Amino acid sequence: MLDKTGIGAPSRRCFLRLAAGAALACSAAGRAFAALPARELGFLNLHTGERLRVPYWENGRYLPDALADINHVLRDHRSNLEHAIDTRLLDLLARLKSLVGREANFEVISGYRSPASNAMLRSHSSGVAQSSMHMLGKAIDIRLPGCDLSALHRAAVGMRSGGVGLYTSSNFIHVDTGRVRYW
């Protein structure tokens, strides 16, 4: 039977075949996501002493409760303000940890920074950007116990996944999800 557009309505048999195919595709996609390993990160906030080790991605999705816990641990310790941390930054950290083959928690020098904290730090140092990616939850300053700082830096640069800075005198690297650049 033709509808108003002149296109015939699919037969019941055709409809059932399409529905079965869609169900099969969804089932296969679900199994594929289930087969992917969970992504886990650990942090030690050096300013608050807080530790967190948590899977933040499982079965093809980010885990909201874990992301909230991460946002809390990576908050601005000066103002106690939290901000959503970019999931691309978390994925970058997971890949970086895997590349250097370390299971230790990242030691966090700076995660999220409020605009007020960033302005204060900028007034005391020329190394703080006015429009810092820290204020967007897209940058973190870290080190990784058991991993030489230069090796961590080389691995981050090799990923070509955003900005990477090396601060040898302060013993940390900066990584962010902005454009690829190095300093």
FILORO-933804 format. One line per field, with one value per atom (N, C-alpha, C): residue number from 1; residue in one letter; chain; atom name; y, x, z. Coordinates in nm, 3 decimals, decimal comma, m for minus. Example, Ala and Ser with C-alpha at 12.3 -4.5 7.8 and 13.67 -1.06 7.14 Angstrom:
BEGIN
seq: (1/1/1/2/2/2)
type: (A/A/A/S/S/S)
mol: (A/A/A/A/A/A)
atom: (N/CA/C/N/CA/C)
py: (m0,569/m0,450/m0,330/m0,225/m0,106/0,003)
px: (1,319/1,230/1,320/1,285/1,367/1,290)
pz: (0,780/0,780/0,780/0,708/0,714/0,787)
REM end
This chain:
BEGIN
seq: (1/1/1/2/2/2/3/3/3/4/4/4/5/5/5/6/6/6/7/7/7/8/8/8/9/9/9/10/10/10/11/11/11/12/12/12/13/13/13/14/14/14/15/15/15/16/16/16/17/17/17/18/18/18/19/19/19/20/20/20/21/21/21/22/22/22/23/23/23/24/24/24/25/25/25/26/26/26/27/27/27/28/28/28/29/29/29/30/30/30/31/31/31/32/32/32/33/33/33/34/34/34/35/35/35/36/36/36/37/37/37/38/38/38/39/39/39/40/40/40/41/41/41/42/42/42/43/43/43/44/44/44/45/45/45/46/46/46/47/47/47/48/48/48/49/49/49/50/50/50/51/51/51/52/52/52/53/53/53/54/54/54/55/55/55/56/56/56/57/57/57/58/58/58/59/59/59/60/60/60/61/61/61/62/62/62/63/63/63/64/64/64/65/65/65/66/66/66/67/67/67/68/68/68/69/69/69/70/70/70/71/71/71/72/72/72/73/73/73/74/74/74/75/75/75/76/76/76/77/77/77/78/78/78/79/79/79/80/80/80/81/81/81/82/82/82/83/83/83/84/84/84/85/85/85/86/86/86/87/87/87/88/88/88/89/89/89/90/90/90/91/91/91/92/92/92/93/93/93/94/94/94/95/95/95/96/96/96/97/97/97/98/98/98/99/99/99/100/100/100/101/101/101/102/102/102/103/103/103/104/104/104/105/105/105/106/106/106/107/107/107/108/108/108/109/109/109/110/110/110/111/111/111/112/112/112/113/113/113/114/114/114/115/115/115/116/116/116/117/117/117/118/118/118/119/119/119/120/120/120/121/121/121/122/122/122/123/123/123/124/124/124/125/125/125/126/126/126/127/127/127/128/128/128/129/129/129/130/130/130/131/131/131/132/132/132/133/133/133/134/134/134/135/135/135/136/136/136/137/137/137/138/138/138/139/139/139/140/140/140/141/141/141/142/142/142/143/143/143/144/144/144/145/145/145/146/146/146/147/147/147/148/148/148/149/149/149/150/150/150/151/151/151/152/152/152/153/153/153/154/154/154/155/155/155/156/156/156/157/157/157/158/158/158/159/159/159/160/160/160/161/161/161/162/162/162/163/163/163/164/164/164/165/165/165/166/166/166/167/167/167/168/168/168/169/169/169/170/170/170/171/171/171/172/172/172/173/173/173/174/174/174/175/175/175/176/176/176/177/177/177/178/178/178/179/179/179/180/180/180/181/181/181/182/182/182/183/183/183)
type: (M/M/M/L/L/L/D/D/D/K/K/K/T/T/T/G/G/G/I/I/I/G/G/G/A/A/A/P/P/P/S/S/S/R/R/R/R/R/R/C/C/C/F/F/F/L/L/L/R/R/R/L/L/L/A/A/A/A/A/A/G/G/G/A/A/A/A/A/A/L/L/L/A/A/A/C/C/C/S/S/S/A/A/A/A/A/A/G/G/G/R/R/R/A/A/A/F/F/F/A/A/A/A/A/A/L/L/L/P/P/P/A/A/A/R/R/R/E/E/E/L/L/L/G/G/G/F/F/F/L/L/L/N/N/N/L/L/L/H/H/H/T/T/T/G/G/G/E/E/E/R/R/R/L/L/L/R/R/R/V/V/V/P/P/P/Y/Y/Y/W/W/W/E/E/E/N/N/N/G/G/G/R/R/R/Y/Y/Y/L/L/L/P/P/P/D/D/D/A/A/A/L/L/L/A/A/A/D/D/D/I/I/I/N/N/N/H/H/H/V/V/V/L/L/L/R/R/R/D/D/D/H/H/H/R/R/R/S/S/S/N/N/N/L/L/L/E/E/E/H/H/H/A/A/A/I/I/I/D/D/D/T/T/T/R/R/R/L/L/L/L/L/L/D/D/D/L/L/L/L/L/L/A/A/A/R/R/R/L/L/L/K/K/K/S/S/S/L/L/L/V/V/V/G/G/G/R/R/R/E/E/E/A/A/A/N/N/N/F/F/F/E/E/E/V/V/V/I/I/I/S/S/S/G/G/G/Y/Y/Y/R/R/R/S/S/S/P/P/P/A/A/A/S/S/S/N/N/N/A/A/A/M/M/M/L/L/L/R/R/R/S/S/S/H/H/H/S/S/S/S/S/S/G/G/G/V/V/V/A/A/A/Q/Q/Q/S/S/S/S/S/S/M/M/M/H/H/H/M/M/M/L/L/L/G/G/G/K/K/K/A/A/A/I/I/I/D/D/D/I/I/I/R/R/R/L/L/L/P/P/P/G/G/G/C/C/C/D/D/D/L/L/L/S/S/S/A/A/A/L/L/L/H/H/H/R/R/R/A/A/A/A/A/A/V/V/V/G/G/G/M/M/M/R/R/R/S/S/S/G/G/G/G/G/G/V/V/V/G/G/G/L/L/L/Y/Y/Y/T/T/T/S/S/S/S/S/S/N/N/N/F/F/F/I/I/I/H/H/H/V/V/V/D/D/D/T/T/T/G/G/G/R/R/R/V/V/V/R/R/R/Y/Y/Y/W/W/W)
mol: (A/A/A/A/A/A/A/A/A/A/A/A/A/A/A/A/A/A/A/A/A/A/A/A/A/A/A/A/A/A/A/A/A/A/A/A/A/A/A/A/A/A/A/A/A/A/A/A/A/A/A/A/A/A/A/A/A/A/A/A/A/A/A/A/A/A/A/A/A/A/A/A/A/A/A/A/A/A/A/A/A/A/A/A/A/A/A/A/A/A/A/A/A/A/A/A/A/A/A/A/A/A/A/A/A/A/A/A/A/A/A/A/A/A/A/A/A/A/A/A/A/A/A/A/A/A/A/A/A/A/A/A/A/A/A/A/A/A/A/A/A/A/A/A/A/A/A/A/A/A/A/A/A/A/A/A/A/A/A/A/A/A/A/A/A/A/A/A/A/A/A/A/A/A/A/A/A/A/A/A/A/A/A/A/A/A/A/A/A/A/A/A/A/A/A/A/A/A/A/A/A/A/A/A/A/A/A/A/A/A/A/A/A/A/A/A/A/A/A/A/A/A/A/A/A/A/A/A/A/A/A/A/A/A/A/A/A/A/A/A/A/A/A/A/A/A/A/A/A/A/A/A/A/A/A/A/A/A/A/A/A/A/A/A/A/A/A/A/A/A/A/A/A/A/A/A/A/A/A/A/A/A/A/A/A/A/A/A/A/A/A/A/A/A/A/A/A/A/A/A/A/A/A/A/A/A/A/A/A/A/A/A/A/A/A/A/A/A/A/A/A/A/A/A/A/A/A/A/A/A/A/A/A/A/A/A/A/A/A/A/A/A/A/A/A/A/A/A/A/A/A/A/A/A/A/A/A/A/A/A/A/A/A/A/A/A/A/A/A/A/A/A/A/A/A/A/A/A/A/A/A/A/A/A/A/A/A/A/A/A/A/A/A/A/A/A/A/A/A/A/A/A/A/A/A/A/A/A/A/A/A/A/A/A/A/A/A/A/A/A/A/A/A/A/A/A/A/A/A/A/A/A/A/A/A/A/A/A/A/A/A/A/A/A/A/A/A/A/A/A/A/A/A/A/A/A/A/A/A/A/A/A/A/A/A/A/A/A/A/A/A/A/A/A/A/A/A/A/A/A/A/A/A/A/A/A/A/A/A/A/A/A/A/A/A/A/A/A/A/A/A/A/A/A/A/A/A/A/A/A/A/A/A/A/A/A/A/A/A/A/A/A/A/A/A/A/A/A/A/A/A/A/A/A/A/A/A/A/A/A/A/A/A/A/A/A/A/A/A)
atom: (N/CA/C/N/CA/C/N/CA/C/N/CA/C/N/CA/C/N/CA/C/N/CA/C/N/CA/C/N/CA/C/N/CA/C/N/CA/C/N/CA/C/N/CA/C/N/CA/C/N/CA/C/N/CA/C/N/CA/C/N/CA/C/N/CA/C/N/CA/C/N/CA/C/N/CA/C/N/CA/C/N/CA/C/N/CA/C/N/CA/C/N/CA/C/N/CA/C/N/CA/C/N/CA/C/N/CA/C/N/CA/C/N/CA/C/N/CA/C/N/CA/C/N/CA/C/N/CA/C/N/CA/C/N/CA/C/N/CA/C/N/CA/C/N/CA/C/N/CA/C/N/CA/C/N/CA/C/N/CA/C/N/CA/C/N/CA/C/N/CA/C/N/CA/C/N/CA/C/N/CA/C/N/CA/C/N/CA/C/N/CA/C/N/CA/C/N/CA/C/N/CA/C/N/CA/C/N/CA/C/N/CA/C/N/CA/C/N/CA/C/N/CA/C/N/CA/C/N/CA/C/N/CA/C/N/CA/C/N/CA/C/N/CA/C/N/CA/C/N/CA/C/N/CA/C/N/CA/C/N/CA/C/N/CA/C/N/CA/C/N/CA/C/N/CA/C/N/CA/C/N/CA/C/N/CA/C/N/CA/C/N/CA/C/N/CA/C/N/CA/C/N/CA/C/N/CA/C/N/CA/C/N/CA/C/N/CA/C/N/CA/C/N/CA/C/N/CA/C/N/CA/C/N/CA/C/N/CA/C/N/CA/C/N/CA/C/N/CA/C/N/CA/C/N/CA/C/N/CA/C/N/CA/C/N/CA/C/N/CA/C/N/CA/C/N/CA/C/N/CA/C/N/CA/C/N/CA/C/N/CA/C/N/CA/C/N/CA/C/N/CA/C/N/CA/C/N/CA/C/N/CA/C/N/CA/C/N/CA/C/N/CA/C/N/CA/C/N/CA/C/N/CA/C/N/CA/C/N/CA/C/N/CA/C/N/CA/C/N/CA/C/N/CA/C/N/CA/C/N/CA/C/N/CA/C/N/CA/C/N/CA/C/N/CA/C/N/CA/C/N/CA/C/N/CA/C/N/CA/C/N/CA/C/N/CA/C/N/CA/C/N/CA/C/N/CA/C/N/CA/C/N/CA/C/N/CA/C/N/CA/C/N/CA/C/N/CA/C/N/CA/C/N/CA/C/N/CA/C/N/CA/C/N/CA/C/N/CA/C/N/CA/C/N/CA/C/N/CA/C/N/CA/C/N/CA/C/N/CA/C/N/CA/C/N/CA/C/N/CA/C/N/CA/C/N/CA/C/N/CA/C/N/CA/C/N/CA/C/N/CA/C/N/CA/C/N/CA/C/N/CA/C/N/CA/C/N/CA/C/N/CA/C/N/CA/C/N/CA/C/N/CA/C/N/CA/C/N/CA/C)
py: (m0,117/0,000/0,124/0,224/0,346/0,449/0,525/0,634/0,763/0,878/1,006/1,046/0,998/1,035/0,947/0,844/0,753/0,640/0,635/0,530/0,422/0,301/0,191/0,168/0,132/0,100/m0,034/m0,050/m0,178/m0,289/m0,406/m0,520/m0,554/m0,630/m0,673/m0,754/m0,840/m0,924/m0,838/m0,736/m0,644/m0,569/m0,523/m0,450/m0,539/m0,663/m0,755/m0,783/m0,796/m0,818/m0,697/m0,576/m0,454/m0,445/m0,475/m0,469/m0,571/m0,691/m0,795/m0,753/m0,695/m0,648/m0,539/m0,446/m0,338/m0,394/m0,488/m0,549/m0,621/m0,692/m0,762/m0,664/m0,555/m0,453/m0,392/m0,361/m0,304/m0,403/m0,529/m0,632/m0,646/m0,644/m0,654/m0,533/m0,415/m0,293/m0,301/m0,350/m0,364/m0,459/m0,571/m0,666/m0,605/m0,525/m0,461/m0,363/m0,283/m0,191/m0,267/m0,375/m0,454/m0,515/m0,543/m0,604/m0,502/m0,373/m0,272/m0,264/m0,250/m0,241/m0,110/m0,116/0,005/0,098/0,227/0,327/0,373/0,367/0,401/0,501/0,592/0,689/0,701/0,737/0,764/0,898/0,971/1,103/1,117/1,194/1,242/1,393/1,465/1,611/1,653/1,710/1,745/1,859/1,936/2,048/2,007/1,911/1,870/1,735/1,659/1,525/1,420/1,459/1,366/1,271/1,145/1,042/0,990/0,955/0,896/0,802/0,682/0,588/0,533/0,556/0,524/0,491/0,388/0,371/0,484/0,553/0,666/0,640/0,529/0,493/0,342/0,293/0,149/0,126/0,016/m0,025/0,086/0,160/0,261/0,392/0,415/0,542/0,590/0,721/0,784/0,765/0,747/0,722/0,852/0,904/1,035/1,049/0,946/0,956/0,965/0,889/0,894/1,031/1,085/1,218/1,322/1,311/1,405/1,393/1,271/1,251/1,311/1,293/1,351/1,503/1,561/1,706/1,758/1,683/1,725/1,722/1,613/1,601/1,702/1,734/1,828/1,972/2,000/2,135/2,235/2,361/2,470/2,465/2,428/2,414/2,548/2,657/2,790/2,836/2,815/2,862/2,750/2,627/2,509/2,496/2,569/2,562/2,443/2,377/2,265/2,308/2,236/2,260/2,125/2,106/1,981/1,969/1,857/1,828/1,765/1,815/1,767/1,617/1,539/1,394/1,363/1,451/1,430/1,440/1,524/1,533/1,404/1,349/1,223/1,111/1,107/1,005/1,024/1,148/1,179/1,125/1,147/1,098/0,946/0,882/0,735/0,681/0,743/0,700/0,725/0,840/0,874/0,773/0,740/0,642/0,507/0,469/0,344/0,346/0,459/0,471/0,455/0,512/0,505/0,381/0,305/0,178/0,190/0,289/0,309/0,298/0,238/0,226/0,323/0,400/0,493/0,601/0,664/0,776/0,899/0,978/1,105/1,196/1,261/1,364/1,495/1,560/1,678/1,805/1,889/2,019/2,120/2,114/2,204/2,139/2,135/2,089/2,210/2,212/2,329/2,449/2,565/2,692/2,792/2,853/2,957/3,080/3,166/3,289/3,372/3,378/3,455/3,393/3,262/3,194/3,212/3,202/3,218/3,359/3,460/3,599/3,620/3,562/3,573/3,509/3,388/3,320/3,397/3,451/3,529/3,654/3,714/3,834/3,802/3,675/3,633/3,559/3,526/3,446/3,479/3,487/3,510/3,381/3,268/3,139/3,100/3,189/3,158/3,234/3,161/3,224/3,298/3,411/3,489/3,411/3,341/3,259/3,112/3,077/2,941/2,838/2,728/2,616/2,552/2,579/2,530/2,585/2,707/2,770/2,706/2,622/2,553/2,404/2,360/2,217/2,135/2,199/2,132/2,119/2,143/2,136/2,083/2,022/1,970/1,973/2,001/1,996/1,875/1,786/1,655/1,608/1,507/1,420/1,280/1,182/1,043/0,969/0,931/0,861/0,739/0,724/0,612/0,636/0,752/0,785/0,911/0,901/1,016/1,127/1,250/1,362/1,381/1,364/1,382/1,272/1,151/1,041/1,068/1,119/1,155/1,265/1,364/1,475/1,423/1,339/1,284/1,206/1,127/1,049/1,142/1,247/1,341/1,414/1,456/1,523/1,427/1,302/1,202/1,173/1,198/1,173/1,276/1,394/1,502/1,522/1,534/1,544/1,678/1,774/1,904/1,972/2,068/2,141/2,061/2,074/2,006/2,102/2,126/2,210/2,132/2,163/2,098/2,200/2,172/2,261/2,183/2,170/2,088/2,143/2,276/2,331/2,308/2,291/2,263/2,116/2,037/1,892/1,853/1,911/1,868/1,898/1,834/1,869/1,919/1,999/2,049/1,979/1,929/1,877/1,939/1,965/2,018/1,967/1,994/1,945/2,055/2,158/2,264/2,221/2,320/2,289/2,232/2,158/2,095/2,205/2,214/2,311/2,265/2,311/2,266/2,384/2,377/2,477/2,414)
px: (0,085/0,000/0,090/0,055/0,132/0,080/0,172/0,129/0,119/0,098/0,080/0,201/0,320/0,442/0,464/0,384/0,401/0,497/0,544/0,637/0,556/0,582/0,510/0,552/0,457/0,488/0,560/0,659/0,731/0,639/0,662/0,582/0,618/0,532/0,557/0,686/0,706/0,826/0,951/0,946/1,060/1,088/0,981/0,996/1,062/1,018/1,076/1,223/1,258/1,399/1,483/1,433/1,505/1,520/1,415/1,419/1,518/1,518/1,612/1,755/1,777/1,912/1,959/1,870/1,905/1,938/1,858/1,883/2,017/2,047/2,174/2,291/2,278/2,384/2,405/2,296/2,308/2,373/2,336/2,395/2,545/2,583/2,726/2,802/2,744/2,810/2,825/2,724/2,731/2,842/2,855/2,963/3,099/3,109/3,237/3,278/3,183/3,215/3,252/3,180/3,209/3,347/3,396/3,527/3,640/3,609/3,712/3,749/3,878/3,917/3,869/3,841/3,804/3,924/3,897/4,003/4,003/4,120/4,133/4,246/4,228/4,333/4,343/4,463/4,487/4,555/4,517/4,573/4,610/4,715/4,749/4,760/4,668/4,673/4,775/4,886/4,996/4,962/4,859/4,821/4,722/4,635/4,533/4,565/4,656/4,686/4,584/4,482/4,377/4,428/4,385/4,417/4,287/4,295/4,181/4,234/4,180/4,207/4,071/4,034/3,898/3,890/3,812/3,780/3,683/3,711/3,627/3,552/3,584/3,521/3,508/3,386/3,361/3,249/3,258/3,151/3,108/3,206/3,178/3,122/3,129/3,077/3,157/3,153/3,216/3,124/3,182/3,105/3,086/2,963/2,938/2,988/2,969/3,015/3,167/3,235/3,382/3,429/3,363/3,401/3,382/3,275/3,252/3,363/3,406/3,516/3,646/3,671/3,792/3,785/3,670/3,653/3,685/3,644/3,668/3,817/3,884/4,026/4,111/4,071/4,148/4,098/4,018/3,963/4,073/4,037/4,128/4,140/4,257/4,275/4,274/4,294/4,294/4,151/4,061/3,923/3,824/3,869/3,786/3,678/3,694/3,598/3,629/3,524/3,537/3,494/3,544/3,507/3,514/3,431/3,435/3,570/3,635/3,762/3,730/3,794/3,774/3,805/3,709/3,731/3,844/3,867/3,982/4,113/4,119/4,238/4,257/4,149/4,158/4,206/4,152/4,196/4,343/4,386/4,526/4,614/4,573/4,650/4,655/4,543/4,540/4,635/4,637/4,729/4,873/4,899/5,034/5,085/5,002/5,039/5,070/4,991/5,013/5,144/5,172/5,295/5,421/5,420/5,540/5,539/5,430/5,425/5,428/5,360/5,355/5,212/5,197/5,066/5,050/5,152/5,147/5,042/4,999/4,908/4,984/4,920/4,979/4,983/5,096/5,105/5,065/4,964/4,904/4,956/5,020/5,064/4,952/4,886/4,775/4,679/4,553/4,447/4,366/4,239/4,156/4,208/4,203/4,237/4,126/4,075/3,975/4,041/3,965/4,024/4,098/4,043/4,110/4,245/4,251/4,378/4,477/4,427/4,516/4,575/4,492/4,539/4,643/4,620/4,716/4,849/4,845/4,967/5,038/4,961/5,017/5,089/5,039/5,103/5,238/5,262/5,388/5,482/5,436/5,519/5,488/5,591/5,572/5,534/5,540/5,510/5,364/5,277/5,134/5,060/4,991/4,921/4,796/4,770/4,651/4,523/4,520/4,404/4,437/4,484/4,530/4,420/4,459/4,367/4,326/4,403/4,364/4,227/4,196/4,068/3,949/3,977/3,871/3,863/3,948/3,952/4,016/4,101/4,162/4,313/4,367/4,512/4,541/4,658/4,702/4,854/4,909/5,054/5,079/5,166/5,181/5,326/5,348/5,464/5,415/5,498/5,458/5,571/5,549/5,654/5,706/5,836/5,900/5,927/5,888/5,909/5,993/6,106/6,193/6,114/6,130/6,054/6,077/6,202/6,229/6,162/6,152/6,084/5,933/5,878/5,736/5,709/5,797/5,785/5,794/5,894/5,909/5,785/5,731/5,611/5,493/5,477/5,366/5,383/5,505/5,531/5,502/5,545/5,526/5,379/5,292/5,150/5,087/5,146/5,093/4,943/4,907/4,765/4,727/4,818/4,788/4,915/4,902/5,018/5,095/5,228/5,314/5,425/5,437/5,544/5,630/5,758/5,853/5,905/5,890/5,934/6,030/6,153/6,251/6,283/6,291/6,327/6,217/6,095/5,984/5,942/6,007/5,986/5,843/5,793/5,664/5,654/5,555/5,520/5,376/5,347/5,211/5,161/5,038/4,972/4,833/4,790/4,655/4,598/4,470/4,400/4,382/4,462/4,459/4,533/4,569/4,641/4,779/4,837/4,968/5,075/5,148/5,258/5,343/5,468/5,563/5,642/5,677/5,766/5,843)
pz: (0,000/0,000/0,000/m0,080/m0,090/0,009/0,071/0,158/0,077/0,143/0,075/m0,007/0,029/m0,044/m0,165/m0,178/m0,290/m0,258/m0,135/m0,093/m0,023/m0,059/0,001/0,146/0,231/0,370/0,372/0,459/0,462/0,510/0,458/0,500/0,645/0,707/0,845/0,851/0,752/0,747/0,735/0,650/0,631/0,762/0,825/0,951/1,057/1,068/1,167/1,139/1,009/0,974/1,016/0,989/1,027/1,179/1,253/1,399/1,454/1,398/1,443/1,414/1,298/1,264/1,357/1,391/1,483/1,621/1,668/1,799/1,801/1,693/1,683/1,683/1,611/1,607/1,745/1,815/1,950/2,044/2,033/2,119/2,093/1,966/1,931/1,982/1,969/2,019/2,170/2,238/2,384/2,425/2,354/2,385/2,356/2,250/2,216/2,326/2,376/2,485/2,611/2,641/2,760/2,753/2,631/2,615/2,635/2,625/2,644/2,792/2,822/2,963/3,025/3,154/3,228/3,233/3,243/3,260/3,404/3,466/3,607/3,625/3,717/3,751/3,902/3,945/4,086/4,102/4,206/4,232/4,379/4,403/4,536/4,524/4,586/4,584/4,688/4,643/4,733/4,829/4,799/4,886/4,995/4,964/5,062/5,125/5,064/5,114/5,074/4,998/4,959/4,850/4,864/4,766/4,707/4,580/4,512/4,405/4,402/4,292/4,252/4,125/4,086/3,937/3,901/3,759/3,722/3,612/3,574/3,443/3,376/3,249/3,245/3,219/3,207/3,107/3,037/2,944/2,849/2,800/2,699/2,751/2,882/2,933/3,054/3,070/3,186/3,306/3,422/3,544/3,620/3,625/3,686/3,831/3,914/4,053/4,061/3,975/3,973/3,924/3,822/3,772/3,881/3,959/4,070/4,175/4,204/4,299/4,247/4,119/4,057/4,062/4,027/4,033/4,173/4,274/4,413/4,448/4,415/4,449/4,372/4,249/4,166/4,179/4,281/4,301/4,333/4,326/4,366/4,518/4,568/4,713/4,786/4,714/4,777/4,808/4,713/4,728/4,760/4,747/4,766/4,657/4,547/4,437/4,347/4,301/4,209/4,070/3,971/3,831/3,761/3,661/3,584/3,515/3,534/3,467/3,332/3,229/3,092/3,086/3,037/3,026/2,929/2,831/2,741/2,817/2,921/3,005/3,084/3,135/3,207/3,115/2,994/2,898/2,861/2,847/2,819/2,932/3,057/3,172/3,175/3,143/3,141/3,034/2,917/2,811/2,852/2,914/2,958/3,060/3,157/3,259/3,195/3,097/3,026/2,947/2,883/2,803/2,887/3,008/3,092/3,181/3,177/3,249/3,399/3,452/3,598/3,648/3,764/3,827/3,943/3,974/4,087/4,063/4,171/4,161/4,111/4,026/3,986/4,108/4,130/4,233/4,166/4,222/4,161/4,229/4,150/4,197/4,178/4,062/4,033/3,934/3,972/3,882/3,839/3,880/3,851/3,930/3,866/3,932/3,906/4,010/3,993/3,930/3,865/3,810/3,915/4,038/4,144/4,180/4,193/4,224/4,110/3,987/3,872/3,869/3,896/3,897/4,007/4,123/4,233/4,195/4,141/4,099/3,988/3,897/3,786/3,836/3,943/3,998/4,062/4,093/4,157/4,063/3,941/3,850/3,705/3,626/3,482/3,410/3,478/3,416/3,420/3,468/3,476/3,367/3,281/3,168/3,217/3,156/3,191/3,163/3,051/3,015/3,033/3,150/3,177/3,155/3,094/3,073/3,206/3,313/3,446/3,485/3,443/3,479/3,408/3,309/3,235/3,269/3,362/3,395/3,285/3,203/3,087/3,101/3,221/3,242/3,382/3,394/3,523/3,527/3,644/3,668/3,757/3,710/3,775/3,776/3,857/3,845/3,879/3,851/3,871/3,943/4,068/4,143/4,068/4,070/4,003/3,855/3,807/3,666/3,657/3,591/3,571/3,501/3,550/3,496/3,346/3,302/3,159/3,076/3,130/3,059/3,053/3,160/3,162/3,059/3,055/2,960/2,816/2,787/2,652/2,608/2,701/2,668/2,638/2,718/2,695/2,563/2,532/2,404/2,289/2,302/2,197/2,168/2,264/2,242/2,148/2,140/2,056/2,079/2,208/2,245/2,306/2,306/2,365/2,408/2,499/2,548/2,651/2,646/2,743/2,783/2,913/2,965/3,063/3,065/3,155/3,253/3,381/3,488/3,578/3,532/3,604/3,742/3,756/3,888/3,991/3,946/4,038/4,035/3,951/3,943/3,905/3,795/3,744/3,596/3,532/3,395/3,395/3,296/3,272/3,146/3,151/3,030/3,023/2,899/2,879/2,749/2,728/2,610/2,505/2,514/2,413/2,288/2,208/2,085/2,121/2,028/2,050/2,051/2,161/2,178/2,295/2,296/2,399/2,450/2,578/2,637/2,750)
REM end
